[in-house]
Amino acid sequence: MRTHEHKRIWLLDRQHFEQAIELLSSGIAYLRPVEAVIGIARGGREPASLLAGRWGLPYYEVMARHNLSDDVCSASMTPIEVELSGIRGAPSYQSVLIVDDICGSGETLQTVRSKIRSKWQECANIKTLTLCRNAGSTIIPNMYLWAVRDWVIFPWERAPEGFKTEPLPEPQRILTSI
């Protein structure tokens, strides 16, 4: 269950995002073997494509929708809508990395993982990576950088009007559940 203290809205600025990608790029050794990177659109699109490019791996994209709207602290919906057309025609992989911007409750990561496993039954190794993890999530991504207790605005999102934002601190180290 996502936790929101309602003390702030975190803002991941472009500079800290680029530092995050640099730091996460060095962490592929934790994830070996990985044959392909799958970004969960919209939030995982940019980090996934950048990481795949740096690692020289194929990049694919799936669509998943968990929030009812793009509003700050919007409610989540059930079931999570997942569209796998972005991996249609892709070769079957045994080891993939799923990337998203945040692990809020963990339900999106779990649902996408389950759908990929159903599509590629021989995919025995599915790892997950997010930029942030909400402290209330019972799911822990294999790699992430920030544990948060409030809403996060990412560089590809517009900061909402009327809300005070606080910058996320510089990324220090990779947090893992491997």
N, C-alpha and C positions, 0 to 999 in steps of 0.2 A: 504494500500500500504506500503510495507516494506520501511524503511528508512535506508540508509547507508551513514554515513558521510565520510567514507573512511579515518578516522583518525587513526584507529587501527584495529586489529583483536583481539577480546577478547578470552581468553583461560580459560576455566573452568578446573582447575586442580583436581586431584582425591581427595585431602584433602577437598577442598571447596565443591566438589560434595557430599562427605560423610556428611559434615556439613549440606548441603542443604537437604539431605534425612532425617537427624535427625530432622531438624526444621520442614519440611513438615509433618513428621510422627506425630508431636504433633498437627497438624491442622485438624485431621479428624473430630473433633467436628464441624468445619465450614461446613463440607460436609454431615453430617448426613441427611438422611440415605443413605448409600452406600452398595449395595449388592455384587458388583463385580468391578474389575479394568480392564480396557482395555488399553493396551499399543499400541501406534502407532509405528510400526517398520519402521525404525530402531531406530530413536532417542528416542522414548518413552519406548523402551523395558526395559532397565535397571532401570530407575527410577520407572516405573510402577510395575515391578516384585518385586523390593525391598519394595515399599510401600505396595503392596498387602500382602507380607509376614509378614511385621510388624503389619499390621492390621488384619491378619488372614482371608483375603478375597480371593475368587477365582480370578485367573489371566488369562486373555485371550489376544490375540494379533491379530491385524489387520495390513495389509500392506497398506501404502499410499505413493505415490510418487508425490511430488510437484515441486522439482527442476529438471532441465534438466540434471544436473550432480552434482558431489560432489565438484566441483571447488568453491573456495571462490567467493562469490557474484554472483553465477550462476543465470541465469534467471529462472523464474518459468514457469511452463507449464500449459496449460488449455486444456482439463479438468484434474482435479486431478484424478489419477488412485487409486482406492481403491479396495482391495481384502479382503473379509470378511470370507474366509475359516477358519480362526483361531477361529471363534465363531460358526462354523457349529457344530451342535450337543449339543451346550451349552443350558442349561435351559434358558427360557425367564426371564429377570429380569425387575423389575419396576424402579430400581434406579442404575445407573452405573456412574463410574468416568472414563473419557477418559484422558490419560496422554501422553504428547509429550515433547520433549526437548525444543522446542521453538514455540511460536506463532509468525510467521513472518508476514503474512498478515491476518491470521485467517481463510483463505480459507480451509486449511486442517482440522482444528477442525470442521468447519461448515459442510464440506462434509462428514466426518466420522460420525458426530452426525446425519446428515440426513439419511445416509445409515443404521445406527443402529436403528433409529426410524422407518424406513421402514421395517426392519427385525423383530423388536420387537415392534409392535404397542402399546402394553401396557406399554412400557418403558416411563413413564411420567417424570422421573427426571434424566436428563443427565447433569452431572457437568463436568468441564474441569480443568485440572491442567497442567501447564508447568513450566519448570525451569526458562525460560526467556520469555519476551514479547518484541517484537520490538515496539518501540515507535510509529511507523507509522501505526500499525495495528488498524483497527476500531473495531476489536473484542478484548474483554478483557477476558482472562481466569478467572474462578472463583477463582483460586489461582495461584500465581507465585511469584518468588523471585527477579528477576532482570529485570529492564526495560533497554533496550539497543538500540543503534542507529548505531551499526555496526555488522559485521559478528561475530559469536561465534563458537569456536571449542570446542567440548565436549570431555570428557575423552576417549570415545570409537572411536574417530576419530583421524586421523593422522594430526598433524600440518603441514601446507603446507610449502614447502621449499621456501626461498626467501622472506618471509613475517615476519615482526616483530609482535610478539604477546604481549599482555598486560594481566596480570591475572585479572580475575573478582575479585572484592573485596569479602571479607568474607560475607556470607549471614547474614543479620541483622534481617529481619522480613518478615513475610508472607504478601504479598499484596493480597487483595481480591476484588472481585466484587460481593460479596454475600450480 
